[in-house]
Amino acid sequence: MPFEHHLKLRLARKHADGVTLHFSLSPEYLNSSGNLHGGITASIADEAAWHALENHWGYGTKKSTTTELKVNYLRPITGKKVIARAHLVRAGRTLCVSRIDIFDEKKVLSAIAIVTYMLL
């Protein structure tokens, strides 16, 4: 099973400029401090950007790969749910850039990511 399927992300809403995903926080995704692991946060951002891209072009119509991912971790994420809102900033012929806002279950902004995909 591909790695991203282990995250069990749920597409909650499609927007004109992107998507919103929900992620259920469980113990295997936490770090030793009891917060969401930073690598999982980055993976959520990457997947949210992919969904925004697929929503724009049509699921399954384009092949793509991540070329750059940057995450600013603003605060620890705890609780039961994470919300990722992906905004497709630019969808070019070769590169597509997304901004992902990641919120905790209280809808407090906890991380911001910029993810660039290349169309293959």
Long-range contacts (C-beta under 8 A, 24 or more apart in sequence): 3-43, 4-43, 4-47, 7-40, 7-43, 7-44, 7-47, 9-44, 9-47, 9-48, 9-51, 9-84, 11-51, 12-83, 14-55, 15-55, 15-87, 17-52, 17-87, 17-88, 18-48, 18-51, 18-52, 18-55, 18-56, 18-85, 18-86, 18-87, 18-88, 18-98, 19-48, 19-51, 19-52, 19-55, 19-85, 19-86, 20-83, 20-84, 20-85, 20-86, 21-47, 21-48, 21-51, 21-83, 21-84, 21-86, 22-81, 22-82, 22-83, 22-84, 23-81, 23-82, 23-83, 23-84, 24-80, 24-81, 25-77, 25-78, 25-79, 25-80, 25-81, 25-82, 25-105, 33-76, 34-78, 35-76, 35-77, 35-78, 36-76, 36-77, 36-78, 36-82, 38-71, 38-73, 41-71, 41-73, 41-77, 41-82, 41-102, 41-111, 41-113, 42-69, 42-71, 42-113, 44-82, 44-84, 44-100, 44-102, 45-69, 45-71, 45-84, 45-100, 45-102, 45-111, 45-113, 45-115, 46-113, 46-115, 47-84, 48-84, 48-85, 48-86, 48-98, 48-100, 48-113, 48-115, 49-86, 49-96, 49-98, 49-100, 49-113, 49-115, 49-117, 50-117, 51-86, 52-86, 52-87, 52-88, 52-98, 53-88, 53-91, 53-96, 53-98, 53-117, 55-88, 56-88, 56-91, 56-96, 57-91, 62-119, 62-120, 63-119, 63-120, 64-96, 64-117, 64-118, 64-119, 64-120, 65-117, 65-118, 65-120, 66-115, 66-116, 66-117, 67-95, 67-116, 67-117, 67-118, 68-114, 68-115, 68-116, 69-113, 69-114, 69-115, 69-116, 70-113, 70-114, 70-115, 71-111, 71-112, 71-113, 72-111, 72-112, 72-113, 73-110, 73-111, 74-109, 74-110, 74-111, 74-112, 75-104, 75-108, 75-109, 75-110, 76-110, 77-102, 77-104, 77-110, 77-111, 78-104, 79-104, 79-105, 79-106, 80-105, 81-105, 82-110, 83-107, 93-119, 94-118, 94-119, 95-119
